[in-house]
Amino acid sequence: MTDWTAAPWLAGAALALILLVLLRRPLARLWRLALRSTAGLAVLAALSRFGPLMGITLGVNWVNALVLGILGIPGFGLLLMMQWLLAA
């Protein structure tokens, strides 16, 4: 006589393993974007502290951090230009 109580757990573990193998690259890209956006948020936080001394003020929010995470340094220039255009 066999005990089938472990079968759903084994099937769920096998399905999770298959999904992780299939989604390895998209998950890696998503993880890298999250790390870069977090770094962008840290840059924005430091800029909010010392930026007014240089005349640069950008909002510290996740949209700006995501722009910095995706575009990097050109994204910083884009944010500054957008601020300049919207202020005029």
N, C-alpha and C positions, 0 to 999 in steps of 0.2 A: 504494500500500500504506500502511495507517495503523498507527500504533503504539498499542496498547491498554494499555500498561503504566501509563499515568497515569489510566485510567478508574476504578479502585477509589479512588484518592486524591481524584479529583474528586467521586465519589459520596459518599465519607465527609465531605468538606468541605461539600457541599450538605446532607447530613443534619444535620451539626453546626450549620450556619447556620439550618436550619428549626427545630431544637430550641431554639436560643437565642431565636429570634423567638417561638416558642410559649410558652416558659417565662420570658419576660422579667419579668413581674410577680412570679411566685413566687420567682425568683432575687433580685429586688430586695428583696423582703420578707425573705428569708433573710439577705441581706447586711446589711440594716438591723438585724435581730435579732442578728447576730453582732457588729456594731459596738456596739450598746447593751449586750450582755452583756459585752463586753470592757471597756466603760466601767464597768459594774457591778462587774466583778472588780477594777478599779483602785480603785473606791470602797471595796470590802471590804478591799483590801490597806491602804489608808490608814487605814481604821477599825480594823484590827487593830493598827496602830501607835499610834494616838492614842485609840482607843475606851476602853481601860481607865481612862484619866484621867477619862472621863465616866461610867464604869460600864456601857459598852456593849461586849459581846463577841459577834461573829458569826463563824462559820467562813468561811474564804476557800476556797470551792470553786465548781465550775461550776454546781451546782444553785442555790445562792444567787445566783450571778451571772446565771443564766438567769431567775430570779424577778425580779431587779432589771431585767433587760433587757426582760422582757415587761410588767411592771407599773409600773416606774419608782419614784417616791417612795412611792406607796401600797404597793408591794411591800416596801420597807424597813420600813414600819410592820407589815406582815404578818409579816415575818421576826422582828421584835422581839416581836410578840405570840405567835408560835409558840414562840419561845425562852422567854418568860415562862410560857406555859401548860405546856410540857414540863418546866420546872424546878420547878414547884410540885408 
